[in-house]
Amino acid sequence: MTAAPGTMVAQERRAGESADDGEDPFCEFWRGDDARLQGELCQVLGEVGIPVRTLQMNDVLSMVGIPNRQAAFRIGVPFSMFDRAERAVAEAFGDVGDAQTFGRFLTAGESE
């Protein structure tokens, strides 16, 4: 969606219109419980020009003592840049095969 020349706000999409066909969907790249590691990963990805979207889960049940079964932090990258993101993290951190240390990295084509 683009704004017409001379206007400050783009027109809203009509009900039947879809998003741009060239839109690149974000997919989950990493999940874990370490806020520091999430920040470092976002910094590494940002340095190589890969946009990220983050999600932080704040479960109210865990505040009253019921354990949370989902990862607290997640990072998503554009689908077309997934391989590039994997290479950037591998260059920055070396081997990331240890799930205990690095949380859960998803590989291209893997789903849960």
C-alpha positions in Angstrom: 0.0 0.0 0.0 1.5 3.4 -1.0 0.4 6.9 -0.4 -0.7 9.1 -3.3 1.6 12.0 -4.1 0.9 15.0 -1.9 -0.9 12.9 0.8 0.5 12.0 4.1 -1.4 8.9 4.8 -2.0 5.9 2.5 -5.5 4.9 1.7 -6.8 1.9 3.6 -7.2 -1.4 1.8 -10.6 -2.4 0.6 -12.1 -5.5 2.1 -11.4 -7.7 -1.0 -7.8 -6.5 -1.5 -5.0 -8.7 -0.2 -1.5 -7.7 0.9 1.2 -7.0 -1.8 2.0 -10.2 -3.8 5.7 -9.5 -3.3 5.3 -9.5 0.5 7.9 -11.7 2.2 6.3 -13.5 5.3 8.2 -13.7 8.5 8.9 -17.2 9.9 10.1 -18.3 13.3 13.9 -18.5 13.5 14.7 -18.9 17.2 12.9 -19.5 20.5 14.2 -19.7 24.0 14.1 -18.3 27.5 17.2 -16.1 27.6 16.5 -12.4 27.1 20.2 -11.6 26.8 20.7 -14.1 24.0 17.6 -12.8 22.2 19.1 -9.3 22.3 22.5 -10.6 21.0 20.8 -12.5 18.1 18.8 -9.5 17.1 21.9 -7.4 17.1 23.8 -9.9 14.9 20.9 -10.1 12.5 20.5 -6.3 12.4 24.2 -5.8 11.7 23.9 -7.9 8.5 20.7 -6.1 7.4 18.1 -8.8 8.3 14.9 -7.4 9.7 13.6 -9.2 12.7 10.3 -9.4 14.6 10.3 -10.5 18.2 7.6 -11.9 20.4 7.8 -12.0 24.2 5.3 -14.2 26.1 4.2 -12.9 29.5 2.0 -15.7 30.9 -0.1 -14.6 33.8 -0.3 -18.2 35.0 3.4 -18.4 35.7 3.0 -15.4 38.0 0.8 -17.6 40.3 3.1 -20.6 40.2 1.8 -22.6 37.3 4.7 -23.4 35.0 4.7 -22.1 31.4 5.3 -24.7 28.7 6.2 -22.2 25.9 9.4 -20.4 25.2 9.3 -16.9 26.6 11.1 -15.2 23.6 10.8 -15.8 19.9 12.5 -14.2 16.9 11.2 -14.2 13.3 13.0 -13.4 10.1 11.7 -13.0 6.5 11.4 -16.3 4.8 13.7 -15.3 1.9 16.5 -14.4 4.4 16.3 -17.5 6.6 19.5 -19.1 5.1 21.3 -15.8 5.4 20.3 -15.5 9.0 21.6 -19.0 9.8 24.9 -18.1 8.2 25.2 -14.8 10.1 24.5 -16.5 13.5 26.9 -19.4 12.7 29.7 -16.9 11.8 29.0 -14.9 15.0 28.6 -17.7 17.5 30.2 -20.8 15.8 28.4 -24.1 16.4 24.9 -23.5 17.7 23.9 -27.2 17.9 23.7 -27.1 21.7 20.0 -26.5 22.4 20.6 -26.1 26.1 22.9 -23.1 25.5 21.3 -21.5 22.5 17.6 -22.3 22.8 15.8 -23.8 19.8 16.9 -22.9 16.3 14.6 -24.0 13.5 16.2 -25.1 10.3 14.7 -24.3 6.9 11.8 -26.6 6.1 11.3 -27.7 9.7 8.0 -27.1 11.4 6.7 -28.1 14.8 
